[in-house]
Amino acid sequence: MNYEAPRAVFRRANALLGTNWSMHDLRHTAALRMARDKRLTLRDVQTILGHVHLSTTAEGDPAQ
């Protein structure tokens, strides 16, 4: 699936719901849920997100 396909899904959903969600919003939501999961370390989340620096991952972690 190319980048345009999920963007089109988001556009249609946003039009129906009157919202303005993006794929990046979905990434943030997933990151937050992973950071709160006791089974994952912050290093695990860093690797999944592809962050070079742990501090980048930790900036979005409300538990820090």
VOMIGU-707409 format. One record per residue (C-alpha): residue in three letters; residue number from 1; x, y, z. Coordinates in steps of 0.05 Angstrom, whole numbers, plus 32768, in hexadecimal, padded with zeros to 4 digits. Example, Ala and Ser with C-alpha at 12.3 -4.5 7.8 and 13.67 -1.06 7.14 Angstrom:
REM residues 2
<pt><residuo>ALA</residuo><num>1</num><u>80F6</u><v>7FA6</v><w>809C</w></pt>
<pt><residuo>SER</residuo><num>2</num><u>8111</u><v>7FEB</v><w>808F</w></pt>
This chain:
REM residues 64
<pt><residuo>MET</residuo><num>1</num><u>8000</u><v>8000</v><w>8000</w></pt>
<pt><residuo>ASN</residuo><num>2</num><u>801C</u><v>8044</v><w>7FEE</w></pt>
<pt><residuo>TYR</residuo><num>3</num><u>8018</u><v>8082</v><w>8019</w></pt>
<pt><residuo>GLU</residuo><num>4</num><u>7FDD</u><v>809F</v><w>7FF3</w></pt>
<pt><residuo>ALA</residuo><num>5</num><u>7FAE</u><v>8064</v><w>8002</w></pt>
<pt><residuo>PRO</residuo><num>6</num><u>7FAB</u><v>806E</v><w>804E</w></pt>
<pt><residuo>ARG</residuo><num>7</num><u>7FAA</u><v>80B9</v><w>8045</w></pt>
<pt><residuo>ALA</residuo><num>8</num><u>7F6C</u><v>80B1</v><w>801A</w></pt>
<pt><residuo>VAL</residuo><num>9</num><u>7F4B</u><v>8087</v><w>8050</w></pt>
<pt><residuo>PHE</residuo><num>10</num><u>7F5B</u><v>80BD</v><w>8083</w></pt>
<pt><residuo>ARG</residuo><num>11</num><u>7F3F</u><v>80F3</v><w>8056</w></pt>
<pt><residuo>ARG</residuo><num>12</num><u>7EFD</u><v>80CD</v><w>804D</w></pt>
<pt><residuo>ALA</residuo><num>13</num><u>7EF7</u><v>80BD</v><w>8097</w></pt>
<pt><residuo>ASN</residuo><num>14</num><u>7F07</u><v>8105</v><w>80AA</w></pt>
<pt><residuo>ALA</residuo><num>15</num><u>7ED2</u><v>811E</v><w>8079</w></pt>
<pt><residuo>LEU</residuo><num>16</num><u>7E9D</u><v>80F0</v><w>8096</w></pt>
<pt><residuo>LEU</residuo><num>17</num><u>7EAF</u><v>80FE</v><w>80DF</w></pt>
<pt><residuo>GLY</residuo><num>18</num><u>7EC0</u><v>8148</v><w>80D9</w></pt>
<pt><residuo>THR</residuo><num>19</num><u>7F05</u><v>813B</v><w>80F5</w></pt>
<pt><residuo>ASN</residuo><num>20</num><u>7F4C</u><v>814B</v><w>80DF</w></pt>
<pt><residuo>TRP</residuo><num>21</num><u>7F74</u><v>810D</v><w>80F3</w></pt>
<pt><residuo>SER</residuo><num>22</num><u>7FB4</u><v>80FB</v><w>80CF</w></pt>
<pt><residuo>MET</residuo><num>23</num><u>7FE1</u><v>80BE</v><w>80CA</w></pt>
<pt><residuo>HIS</residuo><num>24</num><u>8012</u><v>80E3</v><w>80F6</w></pt>
<pt><residuo>ASP</residuo><num>25</num><u>7FDC</u><v>80E9</v><w>812B</w></pt>
<pt><residuo>LEU</residuo><num>26</num><u>7FD4</u><v>809E</v><w>8128</w></pt>
<pt><residuo>ARG</residuo><num>27</num><u>801F</u><v>8096</v><w>8131</w></pt>
<pt><residuo>HIS</residuo><num>28</num><u>801D</u><v>80C2</v><w>816F</w></pt>
<pt><residuo>THR</residuo><num>29</num><u>7FE2</u><v>809A</v><w>818B</w></pt>
<pt><residuo>ALA</residuo><num>30</num><u>8007</u><v>8058</v><w>8180</w></pt>
<pt><residuo>ALA</residuo><num>31</num><u>8047</u><v>8075</v><w>819F</w></pt>
<pt><residuo>LEU</residuo><num>32</num><u>8021</u><v>808B</v><w>81DD</w></pt>
<pt><residuo>ARG</residuo><num>33</num><u>8000</u><v>8048</v><w>81E5</w></pt>
<pt><residuo>MET</residuo><num>34</num><u>8042</u><v>8024</v><w>81DD</w></pt>
<pt><residuo>ALA</residuo><num>35</num><u>8064</u><v>8052</v><w>8210</w></pt>
<pt><residuo>ARG</residuo><num>36</num><u>802D</u><v>8042</v><w>8242</w></pt>
<pt><residuo>ASP</residuo><num>37</num><u>8032</u><v>7FF7</v><w>8237</w></pt>
<pt><residuo>LYS</residuo><num>38</num><u>8057</u><v>7FD6</v><w>8271</w></pt>
<pt><residuo>ARG</residuo><num>39</num><u>8070</u><v>7F9F</v><w>8243</w></pt>
<pt><residuo>LEU</residuo><num>40</num><u>8098</u><v>7FCF</v><w>8218</w></pt>
<pt><residuo>THR</residuo><num>41</num><u>80D5</u><v>7FF7</v><w>822C</w></pt>
<pt><residuo>LEU</residuo><num>42</num><u>80E1</u><v>803D</v><w>8213</w></pt>
<pt><residuo>ARG</residuo><num>43</num><u>811A</u><v>801F</v><w>81EA</w></pt>
<pt><residuo>ASP</residuo><num>44</num><u>80E8</u><v>7FEF</v><w>81C9</w></pt>
<pt><residuo>VAL</residuo><num>45</num><u>80BC</u><v>802A</v><w>81B7</w></pt>
<pt><residuo>GLN</residuo><num>46</num><u>80F8</u><v>8050</v><w>819D</w></pt>
<pt><residuo>THR</residuo><num>47</num><u>810A</u><v>8016</v><w>816F</w></pt>
<pt><residuo>ILE</residuo><num>48</num><u>80C3</u><v>800E</v><w>8155</w></pt>
<pt><residuo>LEU</residuo><num>49</num><u>80BC</u><v>8059</v><w>8147</w></pt>
<pt><residuo>GLY</residuo><num>50</num><u>8101</u><v>805C</v><w>8127</w></pt>
<pt><residuo>HIS</residuo><num>51</num><u>811A</u><v>8094</v><w>8153</w></pt>
<pt><residuo>VAL</residuo><num>52</num><u>8165</u><v>809D</v><w>8154</w></pt>
<pt><residuo>HIS</residuo><num>53</num><u>8166</u><v>80BC</v><w>8199</w></pt>
<pt><residuo>LEU</residuo><num>54</num><u>8142</u><v>80A1</v><w>81D6</w></pt>
<pt><residuo>SER</residuo><num>55</num><u>8135</u><v>80E9</v><w>81EC</w></pt>
<pt><residuo>THR</residuo><num>56</num><u>8109</u><v>80F3</v><w>81AF</w></pt>
<pt><residuo>THR</residuo><num>57</num><u>80DE</u><v>80B8</v><w>81C5</w></pt>
<pt><residuo>ALA</residuo><num>58</num><u>80DD</u><v>80CE</v><w>820E</w></pt>
<pt><residuo>GLU</residuo><num>59</num><u>80C6</u><v>8114</v><w>81FD</w></pt>
<pt><residuo>GLY</residuo><num>60</num><u>8081</u><v>80F9</v><w>81EB</w></pt>
<pt><residuo>ASP</residuo><num>61</num><u>807D</u><v>80C9</v><w>8226</w></pt>
<pt><residuo>PRO</residuo><num>62</num><u>804E</u><v>80E5</v><w>825C</w></pt>
<pt><residuo>ALA</residuo><num>63</num><u>806B</u><v>80B5</v><w>828F</w></pt>
<pt><residuo>GLN</residuo><num>64</num><u>80AE</u><v>80D8</v><w>828D</w></pt>
